[in-house]
Amino acid sequence: MTKEQGLGPAFDAPGLRVERHDTVTSTNTLAFERARGGDPGGLWIVGQEQTQGRGRRGRHWFSGRGNLYASLLLIDPEPAQRIAELPLLAAVALSEAIDAACGTHKLARLKWPNDLLVDGAKVSGILLEAENLGDERQAVVLGFGVNVAVHPADGLYPCTGLSALGYRSDPDSVFQHLAGALSLWLGIWAKPDGFAHVRTAWLSRAAHLGQQITVQNGSREVTGVFRDLDDQGHLVLQPADGGLMTIYAGDVFLPGSQR
């Protein structure tokens, strides 16, 4: 059962509101409920734990207490035709927030499209979901899960947490820095050349640029060298035959990793 703790401003992101809860099914789910109820957007939903947390492609997301679970509801974000770029923007903002909360410099590297890795282990997840509302508005929700105090022992990828890495931080500190960084990057992204700045920042933190990777999408796998991001954030891969190909979706693995 959801227990609401309060509604107030997101202090590091003027103009945004934050709704805090003890336990939620999923912060993304609750954000969509608010959207269907007429919320104008600019609303953060933050929970101390989730009972039905989910990741990309409907996967279960570990949601124990001590971590950050937060979702930002946006209504009709512009430019609408570039919404698919938002997960990469979110990854840049979150990586900056973790640095600010932990006092580090580029602690986390970015695995395409939006996972944060520290020493090759996953420290967070980002989930973008969208829904067309009955009043012709579009609700877009950016969900964040950050392993602060605890992390799962098993999963699709190796995982870690900020505490396990020796960093003294807490979910609220990470959230406050995230709210500010995401607000800043959304303002940059909305400009005509905004994604070019996002792309540059993302590539400066790229985990596997210039390395051989395997991208899996369903039953299809493609292996090659990660060469670049295109101007929309898609992965540019160079297979063994020497040509370049664009990857629009998939999970990235290093050669020999279990999957």
Secondary structure, 3 states (H helix, E strand, C coil): CCCEEEEEECCCCCCCEEEEEEEECCHHHHHHHHHHCCCCCCEEEEEEEECCCECHHHCECCCCCCCEEEEEEEECCCCHHHHHHHHHHHHHHHHHHHHHHHCCCCCCEEECCCEEEECCEEEEEEEEEEEECCCCCEEEEEEEEECCCCCCCCCCCCECCCCCCCCCCCHHHHHHHHHHHHHHHHHHHCCCCHHHHHHHHHHCCECCCCCEEEEEECCEEEEEEEEEECCCCCEEEECCCCCCEEECCCEEECCCCCC
